[in-house]
Amino acid sequence: MVVSAQLRLGGFYTWVAVNLTRLMERPRQFLFVVMLVTAVSLPWLVNDIICLAFTPILSVALLRAG
């Protein structure tokens, strides 16, 4: 949870959300990047943190894309 808090303070989650919105026109690539980012962050973060951290990211990306 400390690592997740540091990532939040560092702006990582905001950066991911902004970059994910660029991929909304290509749903397959969007899904692949979401799976890739979660898979890469799994060694450092617990599954619960991944779910709690990426739910707002996906929500913001989907709301911005309409």
C-alpha positions in Angstrom: 0.0 0.0 0.0 3.0 2.3 0.6 4.1 1.7 -3.0 0.6 2.4 -4.3 0.5 5.7 -2.3 3.8 6.8 -3.7 2.7 6.0 -7.2 -0.5 8.1 -6.6 1.5 11.0 -5.2 3.9 10.7 -8.2 1.1 11.0 -10.7 1.5 7.5 -12.1 -2.2 6.7 -12.0 -3.2 10.0 -13.6 -0.6 9.4 -16.3 -1.9 6.0 -17.1 -5.5 7.3 -17.3 -4.6 10.0 -19.7 -2.6 7.7 -21.9 -5.4 5.1 -21.9 -7.8 7.6 -23.3 -5.7 7.8 -26.4 -6.4 4.1 -27.1 -10.1 4.2 -26.9 -10.6 4.2 -30.6 -8.8 0.9 -30.8 -10.6 -1.4 -28.2 -8.3 -4.4 -28.7 -5.2 -2.3 -28.1 -6.9 -0.6 -25.2 -7.6 -4.0 -23.6 -4.1 -5.3 -24.3 -2.5 -2.2 -22.6 -4.7 -2.4 -19.6 -3.8 -6.1 -19.2 -0.1 -5.3 -19.7 0.0 -2.5 -17.1 -1.8 -4.6 -14.5 0.5 -7.6 -15.2 3.6 -5.5 -14.9 2.5 -3.9 -11.7 1.4 -7.2 -10.0 4.9 -8.1 -8.7 4.9 -4.8 -6.7 1.3 -4.4 -5.8 -1.2 -6.7 -4.2 -4.3 -7.8 -6.2 -6.6 -5.8 -4.0 -4.6 -2.6 -4.7 -4.6 -3.3 -8.4 -8.4 -3.6 -8.3 -8.8 -0.5 -6.1 -6.3 1.6 -8.1 -7.3 0.7 -11.6 -11.1 1.0 -11.2 -10.9 4.8 -11.1 -8.4 4.8 -13.9 -10.7 2.8 -16.2 -13.7 4.8 -15.1 -12.0 8.1 -16.0 -10.8 6.7 -19.3 -14.2 5.4 -20.3 -16.0 8.5 -19.2 -13.6 10.7 -21.2 -14.1 8.5 -24.3 -17.9 8.8 -23.9 
